[in-house]
């Protein structure tokens, strides 16, 4: 199938498929005589794997490790679990930081009357 078909079947944009090929995350697709890329079902399966890992917050470097582990039938599942637990812990730290920012913004918003007057404690806080 062409890149448009692979994109539709995998949920990965054509732009990202080209990017993944460029950085070596996936091998370059076979080219037809016409020069168009030709993707197999296995290629689409790999792209779906990447999309799912990306949706779970894995960065490219860790997705490469997961792909390597996925293709290694002699691997220990403990390696995969360790990557997942580390990613979950990192996401937890980020969630805590985002929640703290949200709480700070909500506190600032509550301190502002939101009327037609120019005084604004939000701006005062940002300027301090």
ABEGO torsion letter per residue (X at the ends): XBAAAAAAAAGBBAAAAAAAAAAGABBBBBBBAAGBBBBBAAAAAAAAAAAAAAAAGBBAAAAAAAAAAAABAABBAAAAAAAAAAAAAAAAAAAAAAAAAAAAAAAAAAABAGBABABBAAAAAAAX
